[in-house]
Amino acid sequence: MPVLAKRENEIDQLQQEEASSPWREGWKSFKKNKVALIGAGIVLFFVIIAIFAPLLAPYGVNDQELSIRNTPPSFEHWFGTDDFGRDIFSRVLYGARISLWVGLVSVAGSVILGCFLGIIAGYYGRWIDTLISRIFDIMLAFPSILLAIAVVAVLGPSLQNALIAIAIINIPNFGRLIRSKVLSVKQEEYIMAARAVGMSDGRILFHHVLPNSSAPIIVQATLAIATAIIEAAALGFLGMGAQPPQAEWGKMLADSRQYIIQAPWTVLFPGLAIMLTVLGFNLMGDGLRDALDPKMKN
Amino acid sequence: MLTYTIRRLLMLIPVLFGMTIVVFFIIRAIPGDPAQVILGQQATKEAMAQLTEKLGLNDPWYVQFFHYVKGLLSGDLGESLRSSAPIKDEIWPYLAATLELSLVAMLIAIFIGVNAGIISAWFQNSWFDYTAMILALIGISIPVFWLGLMEQWAFSLELGWLPSTGRENVRDPVEVVTNLYLIDTLIAGRFDQFGEVIRHLILPSLALATIPMAIIARITRSSMLEVMRSDYIRTARAKGMRMFFVVYKHSLKNAVIPVLTVIGLQVGLLLGGAILTETIFGWPGIGRYIYEAIGFRDYPVIQSGILIIATIFILINLVVDLLYVAIDPRIKYN
């Protein structure tokens, strides 16, 4: 058996060498794309804000001072105050934590489950493929926000359940993507070679099929984070996500909308924060797609 | 074509069936006692037992499912817990309101999106191209509910140009025939009210149209750029054909397939986005109907509302699929 084991390692190594060059090429082309770099910059900016929110925020996230309710932006309160006299700037900073957290964790969940199901469907084929593909079809037959609402209607409104709902609704997007990738990779010669030397299915899937499908997954995941952030904010806005007094951007919009005439700044800044974060992920995702997977462009 | 249409229709059956299962389990999957969740912590035992009976939750699930599907097939969408009225009787006005709003939004999105994409491709790398594509990038990143709120604040509350909520001038309503107010006002010959209905439609439909418009503009541009580099377009230009005809006649016809796909997919986004837009603009559509039902834990309405929107969505995608074949004879289905 040592001969076989050696061959397996050789195949692994060859693959890694082959795989390293497209990544390097991709990085080079990403670096040249100014718009994508701006997107990455915006994302980095919000990540830093999210990490250091407690240090950066001039006031506590839930500190109330009713004597200064709905005051316009000033030197003391850069983004003004809301109906409870809370500092909107501080709340927007803390909101970055929630939105990025929901975006990253929900998409990570969708990627893991989507890849798992997609690989099984694509690799094993037959009835299991039909079953999984039909489940994906059914999930995609619902407009995504409605499916999220249905999930939250079952689980009950909370930020955590909104996160679960967003993770669930995005599973078929990743599942379908990885399934089609597996179907094409499966036909490659090195997979046949791996099988010929007696490599186990698990090892083939995780050492060869998955790494060869990672570029489109990374691209899709970056764009999915943008959508997930908007969906979480939408659920928060409808009262089905974050609950008071959580400083979630969508919830902040919903709570402030009745004061929009007296205090438009209460609505302006949380919305701008959502838009900028989403724009950052979209620009970065577009750039990654051009760099890593030009075929996906159209 | 006919065989393909029939096959495509048959393929809808498992998807529709699967959707029904999902919707059926919305109420049954609630952790704990659904009657308790619906009625709240203070509910009496009798009230809970009565509601469980009314919802048919005492039977085994497969019996419940059989009754549910049988009901759906005979057009029975259940009964609203809030109004005690059959949902099929009260849903049409809401559905019509959403259809009117979505249709207008889609027309705006297609008209502006396709034209902006064409002009951007025609004058590639011009200031128009750059401006349009930057706006499109912002457009796909903007949350529809925030855009709606900002529009409402600027054009209605601050400037007072347009009404902020509702579908018509409620002080002077016209007789309802189809529930599509653009048509009803015309039937009644009330052109003043027709104008009012349009004024009410502008803000919500623009908010709803923004994302699809941005996506359509981007895809039209890239699709047109590809087509305009092809040989037959060069030949057409070499023949001295006017650029307008080259672009709008020859190129557009060949660039339309990816645009059509995106339009089909955007309908889902539009119907989903309707729930947010309708909440902001007090638009009495199906999105708002579902939103209010959530507040009242009116599960039968939530179920039927979601089922109807999803059904419309897959039917529209079916139509788009069939349109491909009609537009592009090169596409063959086996």
Interface residues (C-beta under 8 A of the other chain):
Chain A: R134 I135 D137 I138 M139 A141 F142 P143 S144 I145 L146 I149 A150 A153 V154 L155 G156 A226 I230 A233 A234 F237 L238 G239 M240 G250 L253 R257 I260 I261 P264 V267 L268 P270 G271 I274 M275 L276 V278 L279 N282 L283 K297 N298
Chain B: P14 V15 G18 M19 I21 V22 V23 F25 I26 A29 I30 P31 V37 L137 I138 I140 S141 I142 P143 V144 F145 W146 L149 M150 Q152 W153 L157 I219 S222 S223 E226 P258 G268 L269 L271 G272 G273 I275 L276 T279 I280 I290 Y291 I294 G295 Y299 I302 I306 I309 A310 F313 I314
